[in-house]
Amino acid sequence: MNVSKLRQNVERVRQRIAVACERAERDPSAVRLVAVTKTVGADVARALVESGVTDIGENRIQEAARKQEALADLEINWHMIGHLQTNKAKDAVRMFHLIHSVDSVRLAEALNKRASAQGRSVPVLVEVNVSGEESKYGVPAAVAIDQVRSMAKFPAIQVRGLMTMPPLVDDPEQVRPLFVRLRRLAAEIKTLGMAGVEMKHLSMGMTQDYEVAVEEGATFVRVGTALFSGI
Ligand SMILES: *Cc1c(COP(=O)(O)O)cnc(C)c1O
């Protein structure tokens, strides 16, 4: 592994986030970089944390558990960003600081049950399929408000915002309208003032489109590939 190249990549992504913030007149401290380590080993994840990364995202429970064990001596905020099966809810509640990918009332119900049993409450984001692509996980935008309302009724679930995963595109401008849609949806939910729901976070933007996502209000960007080129 080329650690200095890794550091350079982290710096470059941070710089681009800062410039996007400037364009949008946003405070860069309002945007958190979640380094997505699903394609690399614990050694690279460790080097990321030693380069100042505080937040790590994984999309599989087993791989996350492996890395958590290897990195137990470090202070890390762990993010679950992948589709979660209800039978993994118990592990997910225990392992993650934030679950970005709650994509059904059924999953929220399972998380609620497990969190209650562990005497915890679990902060989550609701994943919304704003593109309408059939292959994507996420609550359809048309029913998102109803589903958030249903999830809000679970006492051990804290809804803290929305997440989306747009389709792969060549030009990031193509997904800007989807980010705008997610932001507007969050604003609409906010005006409804549901008990137990805060629309504080928008998790959107990955390597292909994180700058556009920041311009449109992302508070978490989930970046993998851009951090690992040439290492
Ligand atoms: C892999 C992944 C990312 C990061 O994608 P890159 O293109 O590597 O930056 C972001 N979000 C989710 C949900 C992912 O699974």
The ligand as an SDF file (V2000), in Angstrom:
LIG
                    3D

 15 15  0  0  0  0  0  0  0  0999 V2000
  -19.8440    1.3350   -2.6620 C   0  0  0  0  0  0  0  0  0  0  0  0
  -20.8100    2.3570   -2.2020 C   0  0  0  0  0  0  0  0  0  0  0  0
  -20.4710    3.7230   -2.1950 C   0  0  0  0  0  0  0  0  0  0  0  0
  -19.1310    4.2510   -2.6770 C   0  0  0  0  0  0  0  0  0  0  0  0
  -19.0320    4.1660   -4.0520 O   0  0  0  0  0  0  0  0  0  0  0  0
  -17.7330    4.7000   -4.8440 P   0  0  0  0  0  0  0  0  0  0  0  0
  -18.2080    4.8430   -6.2330 O   0  0  0  0  0  0  0  0  0  0  0  0
  -16.6920    3.6580   -4.6840 O   0  0  0  0  0  0  0  0  0  0  0  0
  -17.3380    5.9920   -4.2320 O   0  0  0  0  0  0  0  0  0  0  0  0
  -21.4100    4.6240   -1.7220 C   0  0  0  0  0  0  0  0  0  0  0  0
  -22.6130    4.2180   -1.2700 N   0  0  0  0  0  0  0  0  0  0  0  0
  -22.9780    2.9250   -1.2490 C   0  0  0  0  0  0  0  0  0  0  0  0
  -24.3270    2.5520   -0.7400 C   0  0  0  0  0  0  0  0  0  0  0  0
  -22.0920    1.9480   -1.7140 C   0  0  0  0  0  0  0  0  0  0  0  0
  -22.4620    0.6610   -1.6970 O   0  0  0  0  0  0  0  0  0  0  0  0
  1  2  1  0
  2  3  1  0
  2 14  2  0
  3  4  1  0
  3 10  2  0
  4  5  1  0
  5  6  1  0
  6  7  2  0
  6  8  1  0
  6  9  1  0
 10 11  1  0
 11 12  2  0
 12 13  1  0
 12 14  1  0
 14 15  1  0
M  END
$$$$
